[in-house]
Amino acid sequence: HHGLQPDVTAYTATIRACEHGPWDTALLLLDTMRSRMQLNATTYNAAITACAHGQQWKEALQLLEEMQSCDLGPTLDAYNATASACQNCQQWESVLLLMENMRKRDLEPDVVIYSAAVNVCTKVLQWTRALELMQEMHLRNLQPRKAGYESAIRACSHAQQWEQAHRLIQEMHRNGLSPDVATCNAAISACEKDRQWQTALKILYDMQSNNVRPDLTTFNASLATCADYQWESTLRLMGQMRTYKLQPDIATYKTAIDVCANAEQWEVALRLLDEMMLYGLKPSSIMSTAVMQACSIAQQGEKALQLMQDMQA
């Protein structure tokens, strides 16, 4: 092999081998090539991918610009790899600029770059933008990936967009994608602010029928959607927790006691207070006060007095 000069194919193959390894080696090889031969789009794609894995978003953008100045596209693969580098480094504005740049070059952004954009916007708390991108995908008949759905549902949870969250969960089911417990929990949490308990319970029942095992967070989030007159639903949810061998925590009892006390169900509230103490959980003064007030309204002065003494003990 002595004296043979590597050609473009040999260099590109070596840069490809660096895709998951040392990104700086890939750039050194590219440098060597520049002085010796004409680079092609495949070589650039491989170098950009190496930068993406090495979280070198600035270098990736630089290489993309270089491709443009050399009239080498850039290709869809090059844009996607650059978007991946920007996403890994939470550079959400750069990803959106890349999409804009693609359109100017008559390249239609695909599901890969949209998914990167949705993920990065969710990570940096740009909920509205993430949801707008999902809407755009929908209009362009692009089928989001599972990770894209999960990011968008998290965005809905933070933006308290319960209708959108529920629609996305249903869309996942229709497309044969099974949302995991964390995604379902996020969708249920989106229902909390507007007390959309029916939607929350629908998501919970869908989880059960799709063999997704609810956890403590699922039930606490579902309980948090229950309004005062939903005290029976609250008790049913606590009963379901036991069928899953889940131990209610302070947050569970606080929500349940609040709902029952506000619904003037003083006996139930009192029973819950006793139950949590049996499990070694100490009620806060706010919880005890809520039950005392419920007892007072129901003219159960003795019970209220007893609670007051227990608090002081």
VEXDREN-2710 file (C-alpha; in Angstrom, 1 decimal):
% VEXDREN-2710
k/r/px/py/pz
1/HIS/0.0/0.0/0.0
2/HIS/3.1/2.3/0.2
3/GLY/2.9/5.5/-1.8
4/LEU/-0.8/5.4/-2.5
5/GLN/-2.7/8.6/-2.0
6/PRO/-6.2/8.4/-0.3
7/ASP/-9.0/9.7/-2.5
8/VAL/-12.2/11.4/-1.6
9/THR/-14.0/8.1/-0.9
10/ALA/-11.2/7.0/1.5
11/TYR/-11.2/10.3/3.4
12/THR/-15.1/10.4/3.6
13/ALA/-15.1/6.8/4.9
14/THR/-12.6/7.8/7.6
15/ILE/-14.6/10.9/8.6
16/ARG/-17.7/8.7/8.8
17/ALA/-15.9/6.5/11.2
18/CYS/-15.5/9.6/13.4
19/GLU/-19.2/10.4/13.4
20/HIS/-19.7/8.9/16.9
21/GLY/-16.1/9.6/18.0
22/PRO/-13.6/12.4/18.0
23/TRP/-15.3/15.3/16.1
24/ASP/-12.0/17.3/16.0
25/THR/-10.3/14.4/14.1
26/ALA/-13.1/14.7/11.5
27/LEU/-12.4/18.4/11.1
28/LEU/-8.7/17.8/10.8
29/LEU/-9.2/15.3/8.0
30/LEU/-11.6/17.7/6.3
31/ASP/-8.8/20.4/6.5
32/THR/-6.3/18.0/4.9
33/MET/-8.8/17.3/2.1
34/ARG/-9.4/21.0/1.3
35/SER/-5.8/21.4/0.3
36/ARG/-5.6/18.3/-1.8
37/MET/-9.0/17.7/-3.5
38/GLN/-12.5/18.7/-4.3
39/LEU/-14.9/18.0/-1.4
40/ASN/-18.4/16.6/-2.0
41/ALA/-21.7/16.8/-0.1
42/THR/-21.3/13.3/1.4
43/THR/-18.0/14.4/3.0
44/TYR/-19.6/17.5/4.5
45/ASN/-22.6/15.5/5.8
46/ALA/-20.3/13.1/7.6
47/ALA/-18.3/16.0/9.2
48/ILE/-21.4/17.8/10.2
49/THR/-22.8/14.6/11.8
50/ALA/-19.5/14.2/13.8
51/CYS/-20.0/17.8/15.0
52/ALA/-23.6/17.1/16.0
53/HIS/-22.5/14.1/18.1
54/GLY/-19.7/16.1/19.6
55/GLN/-22.2/18.9/20.5
56/GLN/-20.3/21.4/18.3
57/TRP/-23.2/23.4/16.9
58/LYS/-21.1/26.4/15.8
59/GLU/-18.7/24.2/13.7
60/ALA/-21.7/22.4/12.2
61/LEU/-23.3/25.8/11.1
62/GLN/-19.9/26.9/9.7
63/LEU/-19.6/23.7/7.6
64/LEU/-23.2/24.2/6.3
65/GLU/-22.3/27.7/5.2
66/GLU/-19.2/26.4/3.5
67/MET/-21.3/23.9/1.6
68/GLN/-23.5/26.7/0.4
69/SER/-20.5/28.8/-0.8
70/CYS/-19.1/25.7/-2.6
71/ASP/-22.5/25.2/-4.4
72/LEU/-22.9/21.8/-2.8
73/GLY/-26.5/22.1/-1.8
74/PRO/-26.7/21.8/1.2
75/THR/-28.6/18.6/1.2
76/LEU/-31.5/17.6/3.5
77/ASP/-29.1/15.3/5.4
78/ALA/-26.8/18.3/6.0
79/TYR/-29.6/20.4/7.4
80/ASN/-30.9/17.6/9.6
81/ALA/-27.4/16.9/11.0
82/THR/-26.8/20.6/11.7
83/ALA/-30.3/20.9/13.3
84/SER/-29.4/17.9/15.5
85/ALA/-26.1/19.7/16.6
86/CYS/-28.1/22.8/17.5
87/GLN/-30.8/20.8/19.3
88/ASN/-28.2/19.0/21.4
89/CYS/-26.9/22.4/22.5
90/GLN/-30.4/23.9/23.1
91/GLN/-29.9/26.4/20.3
92/TRP/-33.6/26.7/19.4
93/GLU/-33.4/29.9/17.4
94/SER/-30.7/28.4/15.2
95/VAL/-32.9/25.4/14.4
96/LEU/-35.8/27.7/13.4
97/LEU/-33.4/29.8/11.2
98/LEU/-32.2/26.6/9.5
99/MET/-35.8/25.7/8.6
100/GLU/-36.3/29.2/7.2
101/ASN/-33.1/28.9/5.2
102/MET/-34.2/25.5/3.8
103/ARG/-37.5/27.0/2.5
104/LYS/-35.5/29.9/0.8
105/ARG/-33.6/27.1/-1.0
106/ASP/-36.8/25.3/-2.0
107/LEU/-36.1/22.5/0.4
108/GLU/-39.1/21.3/2.4
109/PRO/-38.2/20.6/6.1
110/ASP/-39.0/17.0/6.9
111/VAL/-40.1/15.2/10.0
112/VAL/-36.5/14.9/11.3
113/ILE/-35.9/18.7/11.5
114/TYR/-39.4/19.4/12.8
115/SER/-38.9/16.8/15.6
116/ALA/-35.6/18.5/16.5
117/ALA/-37.3/21.9/16.5
118/VAL/-40.2/20.6/18.7
119/ASN/-37.8/18.9/21.1
120/VAL/-35.5/21.9/21.5
121/CYS/-38.3/24.4/21.9
122/THR/-39.8/22.2/24.7
123/LYS/-36.4/22.0/26.4
124/VAL/-35.9/25.7/26.5
125/LEU/-39.5/26.4/27.7
126/GLN/-40.8/27.8/24.3
127/TRP/-44.1/25.9/24.7
128/THR/-46.1/28.0/22.3
129/ARG/-43.5/27.7/19.6
130/ALA/-43.4/23.9/20.1
131/LEU/-47.1/23.6/19.7
132/GLU/-47.1/25.9/16.6
133/LEU/-44.5/23.6/15.0
134/MET/-46.7/20.5/15.7
135/GLN/-49.6/22.3/14.1
136/GLU/-47.4/23.1/11.1
137/MET/-46.5/19.4/10.8
138/HIS/-50.1/18.5/10.9
139/LEU/-50.9/20.9/8.0
140/ARG/-48.0/19.5/6.0
141/ASN/-49.2/15.9/6.6
142/LEU/-46.0/15.1/8.4
143/GLN/-46.4/12.2/10.9
144/PRO/-44.6/13.3/14.1
145/ARG/-42.3/10.8/15.8
146/LYS/-43.0/9.4/19.3
147/ALA/-40.4/11.8/20.8
148/GLY/-42.0/14.7/19.0
149/TYR/-45.4/13.9/20.5
150/GLU/-43.9/13.4/23.9
151/SER/-42.2/16.8/23.8
152/ALA/-45.4/18.6/22.5
153/ILE/-47.5/17.0/25.3
154/ARG/-45.0/18.2/27.9
155/ALA/-45.3/21.7/26.3
156/CYS/-49.1/21.4/26.6
157/SER/-48.7/20.5/30.3
158/HIS/-46.7/23.6/31.0
159/ALA/-48.9/25.8/28.9
160/GLN/-52.1/24.2/30.5
161/GLN/-53.4/23.4/27.1
162/TRP/-55.5/20.4/28.1
163/GLU/-57.5/20.1/24.8
164/GLN/-54.4/20.0/22.8
165/ALA/-52.7/17.5/25.1
166/HIS/-55.7/15.2/24.9
167/ARG/-55.9/15.5/21.1
168/LEU/-52.2/14.6/20.8
169/ILE/-52.6/11.6/23.1
170/GLN/-55.5/10.4/21.0
171/GLU/-53.5/11.0/17.8
172/MET/-50.7/8.9/19.2
173/HIS/-53.1/6.0/19.8
174/ARG/-54.5/6.3/16.3
175/ASN/-51.0/6.2/14.8
176/GLY/-50.2/3.1/16.8
177/LEU/-47.8/4.9/19.2
178/SER/-48.1/4.0/22.8
179/PRO/-47.6/7.0/25.2
180/ASP/-45.5/6.1/28.2
181/VAL/-46.6/6.9/31.8
182/ALA/-44.6/10.2/31.9
183/THR/-46.4/11.5/28.8
184/CYS/-49.8/10.5/30.1
185/ASN/-48.9/12.2/33.4
186/ALA/-48.0/15.4/31.5
187/ALA/-51.4/15.3/29.7
188/ILE/-53.3/14.8/32.9
189/SER/-51.4/17.7/34.5
190/ALA/-52.5/19.9/31.6
191/CYS/-56.1/19.4/32.9
192/GLU/-55.4/20.7/36.4
193/LYS/-55.8/24.5/36.0
194/ASP/-59.2/24.3/34.3
195/ARG/-60.4/21.4/36.5
196/GLN/-61.0/19.2/33.5
197/TRP/-61.5/16.1/35.6
198/GLN/-63.5/14.2/33.0
199/THR/-60.6/14.5/30.4
200/ALA/-58.1/13.6/33.1
201/LEU/-60.0/10.4/34.0
202/LYS/-60.5/9.5/30.4
203/ILE/-56.7/9.6/29.9
204/LEU/-56.3/7.5/33.1
205/TYR/-58.8/4.9/31.9
206/ASP/-57.1/4.8/28.4
207/MET/-53.8/4.1/30.2
208/GLN/-55.3/1.2/32.0
209/SER/-56.9/-0.3/28.9
210/ASN/-53.6/0.1/27.0
211/ASN/-51.6/-1.7/29.8
212/VAL/-49.7/1.5/30.8
213/ARG/-49.3/1.2/34.6
214/PRO/-50.2/4.4/36.4
215/ASP/-47.9/5.6/39.1
216/LEU/-48.3/7.9/42.2
217/THR/-47.8/11.0/40.0
218/THR/-50.7/9.8/37.7
219/PHE/-53.1/9.6/40.6
220/ASN/-51.9/12.8/42.3
221/ALA/-52.3/14.7/39.0
222/SER/-55.8/13.2/38.4
223/LEU/-56.8/14.1/42.0
224/ALA/-55.7/17.7/41.4
225/THR/-58.2/18.1/38.6
226/CYS/-61.2/17.2/40.9
227/ALA/-63.4/20.1/41.9
228/ASP/-65.1/20.3/45.3
229/TYR/-68.3/18.5/44.2
230/GLN/-66.1/15.6/42.9
231/TRP/-65.4/14.2/46.3
232/GLU/-66.8/10.7/45.4
233/SER/-64.4/10.6/42.4
234/THR/-61.6/11.5/44.7
235/LEU/-62.4/8.5/46.9
236/ARG/-62.7/6.2/43.9
237/LEU/-59.3/7.3/42.7
238/MET/-57.8/6.6/46.1
239/GLY/-59.4/3.2/46.0
240/GLN/-57.8/2.6/42.6
241/MET/-54.4/3.5/43.9
242/ARG/-54.7/0.6/46.4
243/THR/-55.4/-1.8/43.6
244/TYR/-52.1/-0.8/42.1
245/LYS/-50.4/-1.2/45.5
246/LEU/-49.6/2.5/45.5
247/GLN/-49.2/4.2/48.9
248/PRO/-50.8/7.7/49.0
249/ASP/-48.4/10.4/50.0
250/ILE/-48.9/13.9/51.7
251/ALA/-49.9/15.5/48.4
252/THR/-52.6/12.8/47.8
253/TYR/-54.1/13.3/51.2
254/LYS/-53.9/17.1/51.0
255/THR/-55.9/17.2/47.8
256/ALA/-58.5/14.6/48.9
257/ILE/-59.0/16.3/52.3
258/ASP/-59.4/19.7/50.7
259/VAL/-62.0/18.4/48.2
260/CYS/-63.9/16.6/51.0
261/ALA/-63.7/19.5/53.4
262/ASN/-64.8/22.0/50.8
263/ALA/-67.7/19.7/49.9
264/GLU/-68.7/19.7/53.6
265/GLN/-68.1/16.0/53.8
266/TRP/-66.6/16.4/57.3
267/GLU/-66.8/12.7/58.2
268/VAL/-64.9/11.6/55.1
269/ALA/-62.3/14.3/55.7
270/LEU/-61.9/13.3/59.3
271/ARG/-61.5/9.6/58.3
272/LEU/-58.8/10.6/55.7
273/LEU/-57.0/12.6/58.4
274/ASP/-57.0/9.6/60.7
275/GLU/-55.9/7.3/57.9
276/MET/-52.9/9.3/57.0
277/MET/-51.7/9.4/60.6
278/LEU/-52.0/5.6/60.7
279/TYR/-49.6/5.5/57.7
280/GLY/-47.2/7.7/59.7
281/LEU/-47.9/10.9/57.7
282/LYS/-48.2/14.1/59.7
283/PRO/-51.0/16.4/58.5
284/SER/-50.1/20.1/58.1
285/SER/-51.9/22.7/60.1
286/ILE/-53.7/23.8/56.9
287/MET/-55.1/20.3/56.4
288/SER/-56.3/20.1/60.0
289/THR/-57.8/23.6/59.8
290/ALA/-59.7/22.7/56.6
291/VAL/-61.3/19.7/58.4
292/MET/-62.0/21.8/61.5
293/GLN/-63.9/24.3/59.3
294/ALA/-65.9/21.5/57.7
295/CYS/-66.8/20.3/61.2
296/SER/-67.8/23.8/62.3
297/ILE/-70.1/24.3/59.2
298/ALA/-71.7/21.0/60.0
299/GLN/-72.1/22.1/63.6
300/GLN/-69.8/19.4/64.8
301/GLY/-68.3/21.6/67.5
302/GLU/-66.9/18.7/69.6
303/LYS/-65.1/17.2/66.6
304/ALA/-63.6/20.6/65.8
305/LEU/-62.5/21.1/69.4
306/GLN/-60.9/17.7/69.5
307/LEU/-59.0/18.5/66.3
308/MET/-57.8/21.7/67.8
309/GLN/-56.5/19.8/70.9
310/ASP/-54.8/17.2/68.7
311/MET/-53.0/20.0/66.7
312/GLN/-51.7/21.5/69.9
313/ALA/-50.6/18.1/71.4
END
